[in-house]
Amino acid sequence: MWYVASFALLFAGLTCINVIFAYQGKHIDPHFWTTVKFQLLLLPLIFAANLCIGYGVKLGLKATHQLGYVLITAKCIEVLISVGVGYWFMKEMPTCKTWVGLLVIALGVILVKQK
């Protein structure tokens, strides 16, 4: 149960953060005050995303008792989200190298989890 809750919270928080920054990169004028205004307007959403990530790590740690494993898994989730957000906002199609890299990361997570 803790695994599912941790994964869901990490996924929600990391997705929110990545979508915010992808949207900012594509649609918000890069001038300083425009960016400040955008960030201030989205501060409650960024705060909620950070809470999700924090509790996701906390619950993952409660489930696995290995902080390294939880953080590596969070990075794997973030890489997958980044590939999806890159396609969604920039229409960047993942190449074979991307999938091989993701496979290497997944194998690394499996190796880390083994005793």
Residue, then its C-alpha position, 0 to 999 in steps of 0.5 A: m500500500w505504501y508503494v502505491a501511495s508513494f508512487a502516486l504522490l511522486f508521479a503527481g508532484l513531479t508531473c506538476i513541476n515538469v508541466i509548469f516548467a515546460y509551459q513556462g519554457k514554451h509559452i511565457d515571455p522570457h523577460f524577468w518580470t513576466t517570469v516572476k509574475f508567472q511563478l508567483l501565480l503558480l506558487p500555490l501549485i508549486f507548493a502542492a507539488n513539493l508537498c506531494i514529492g516530499y510525502g512521496v519520498k517519506l512514504g517510499l522510505k517507510a515502505t522500503h527503508q532505503l532512501g537511495y532506492v526511493l530517490i533513484t525511483a523518483k528520478c526514473i519517474e521524472v525521466l519518464i515524465s520528462v519524455g512525455v512532457g517533451y512530446w506533449f509540449m515540444k512534439e519531441m519524439p523519443t529515439c531509440k537512444t532514449w529508450v535504451g537509456l531508460l532501459v539502462i536506468a530501469l536495470g539499474v533500479i532493479l540491481v539496486k533493489q536486489k540484496 
